């Protein structure tokens, strides 16, 4: 099995070193990761300026390829320039800090997995509680535990994408829950601070103001000390709303109906021409 490993924290974090070593259980591991930290860059890609490749060494001395781009860039570059044929599995992470709820939209770690899914590669994003920052080996073993289960269930035989959060590890093996994404939105706040030269700056604090998590969600699992596995989809279409719009359109002559992506059968603005005066 060919495994592509990336992250959004760069090559110098203990997590990627431990995870690379643990993933050798499954086959040949190739690392292509950002040359610098890229937290919260979402699914950004680089196209206005060029990207450059480089080499770095993980904590154990293993040489890996780096890219002056985002996590999504790293996946795209690896698939187009590093591999002759697609890898069998893409693993992103482990991110230090849980990526659950609305954080999935901001996470570079999750975006890398979605980029793999776009390209037909089974992909899993791993994140862990900040209190596990000094337990990289233990986090890697839990990641391997999850991958064994997904492989055993045949869930990694197609271009599926999963987001996995590993809670604070206390010595006991945490239970595994299959969860949905919590969409409750913590309003957060900006923290104002004085800077030299009579300047003011603001730090975003998104940890405040969150209410109780939705039952069965990734956030609820993290708070309960469980590993959460959330299947993700690359298609952002709101199928329910699309169906509603098509049904509404079918009852009115002024709204053209589209049978699917790429259909050019008209638009809602193409009403009958006005009568001549």
N, C-alpha and C positions, 0 to 999 in steps of 0.2 A: 504494500500500500504506500502511495506517495502522499505525504502530508505537508501542506503549506501552513506555516505558522507566522502570524503577524501580531501586532498589538498597537496601542496608541500611546504607549509610554516610552517607546524607544528601547534600545538594546541594553541599557545599563541597569535595568531593574532586576532584582532577584527572581521575580515571577516568571519572566520569559525564559530564563536560564533553566529553572527547575522544570517548567512545563516542556521545554524542548527535550530534556533528558527523559522525562516520563513518557513522552509520545513516541519514543523510539520502540516501545513495545509493539506499536502498530505498523512500523515500517520506516522508510527513509523520510527524514524530516528536513525540509528546506525552510530557512528563516529569511523573510524579507520584511523589514520593519522600518518605521520612520527613523530618520537620523536624530530627531529631537522629539520631545514630548508634544503630543497632539491631542490632548484631552479636550473634549467638548467641541470638536471641529465638525461633528455630524458627518454627513456624506459628501463633504466638499471634495472636489478634485482640482488638480492643478493643470491649467491649460494656457493661461496668459503668459506665464514664464516657464522655462524648461525645468525639468527635474534632473538631479545628478545622482549617480550611484556612488556608493562608498563601501568600505568594509569596517566593521567594528568587531570587538571581541566581547562575548558574554562573560559573566562573572567567573565561569570555569575555563575561560580561554578559548572557547569555541568561536571560530570566525563566522560571521554572518554578513549578509548583504543589507545595506541600508539605502534609503531613498530620501531625498530632500522633498518629501511630499507628505500627503495625508495617509491614514490607514487605507482608505479606498484606493488611493493612488498605488499603494504598495501591492494590493491584490491585483489591480488591473495590470500593473507592470509585470508582476510575476507570471500571470497567465499569458501575457502576450510576448514577453521577452525572455523569461527564465525557463519555462517549461516548453518542451516540444509537444507534449500532450497534457491535457488537464490533470491536475492532481485528483486523488480519490477523496480527499477530505481537506477542508480548510478549518483551521482553528484560530480564533482571535482572542488574545488576552494573555494572562489574566489581568484584568483591570483592577487596580487597588481602589475600591469604592464600588458599592452596589450600583448596577445600572438596571433600574426597575421603574415602572410607571412611565411618566412622560420623559424621563431621562433617556429612554430609548431613542427619542427623536434627536437628541443632542450628542449621543455617544459615538465617538470614533470607533470604539471597539465593536459595537453592534453594526455600525455602517460597513465595516470590513467584512463581516459575515454576510450582510445583505448583498454586498458586491459579489461575493462568491456565489450566492444564490442566483443573482442576475445572470451569471455565466454558467449556470447548470452544475455547480459544485456543491455537494452537501457541506454545510457550514455550521459551526457552533461558536458562539461568543461566550466567553467566561468572564465573570466579574466576581469580586469577593469583598467582604467587609474590610474596612480599613484596619480593624484590629487584627487582621491576619497578615499585615504587611511584613511581619518578621517570621511568618510560617509558610514560606513559599513552597517548600517540599510537601507539606500537608495539603495545601491548596491544590497542588499538581496531582496528588493522589486522588483527591475527590473529583477532579476533572476527568481523570482516567476512569474512575468508577462510573461516572455519567456516560462517557463515551462507550464503555463496554456495554452498558445497558442499552443505549440507543442502537449500537451495532447489532446486539443480540436480538433486538426487536425489529430489525430491518429498516429502521427509520432513517438510516444514512445511505440507503441504496438509491435515492433520488435527490434532486436538487432542493432538499428541504433545509430550512434555516431555523436554528434554535438559539434562544437567549437563556443562559444559565447563570444563576446567582448563587454563590456559595456563602453561607452566613458565617458569623464568628464561630470558629472551631474551638470547642472547649475540651476536646479529648474523646468524646463520644461521637460515633458516626451519625451525622444528621440524617433525618428522614428525607426522602425525595418526594416532592409534590409537582404535579403537572398543573400549571397555572395560566391564567389570562393576564393581560396587561392592565394594570391599575391606571385608569385615566382621570382619577381625581387630581386636581391641579393645586399644588401648594403655591400660594401667591408669592411667598418669599418677601424679600425686601433688599434695598440697597443700603449699605452701611457707609455713612459719610465719615470721612477722616480728613483732618487738616494735613497739608503737605507744605514743604518749604516754599518760600517765595510767595506766601499768601495764596497758595493754590489749594484746591480741594479735589479729592478723588473719591471714588465710590467703589466698594466691593459688593458684588452680588452674593447675598446669603439666601440660598434657596432651601435651606433646611428648616425654616420657620413657617408656621401657619398651616402645616399639613393636618388634615383631619384624620379620622379613623380610616384605615385602608378598606378597600372593597373586599368582601369575602371571596376566597378562592383566587385572589390575585397574587402577582409576584411580590408586591410590597407586603401583603399579609404573611406570605410564606417567610420572607426575610425576617420580619418581626417575630415570627414564631420559632426561628432558629432552624428552618428547613431549607434544603436546596430547592430552588424553583427552576423548572424547565418550562419555557414558554415558546411554543411554535409560532414563528412569524411568517408573514406573507409579504412578497415583494409587490404584489398588485395592490395599489392604494384605492382602487375603485370602490366606492360605496354602493354595493350591489342593491341594497334595499332602496336607496334613494334613486338609483338609476332605474329600477323597475317601476317605482312610483312615477317618475317623470315620463317614462315611455307609455305607461297606462294613461296618464293625463293627456299626453300628446295624441293618443289614438282617438280621444273623444273631441278633439278640437281641430278644425281644418287649418288654423293659422300657424300651427306648430308642426314642423317637419319631424319625421321619426327617423332615427338612426338605428340600424340593425346591429351595429357593433363598431369596434375600432376601425378607422379607415373609411367608414361609410361617408360618402359625399352627397347624400341625398337631399341636402338643403339645410337650412337653419331656421331657428325660431323667428327670425326677422323677415322671412320670405312670405309675407302675407299677400293676399290678392291685390292687384294694382287698384289705385283709387279711380273712381269713375270720372270721366272728363266733365268739366263744367259746361 
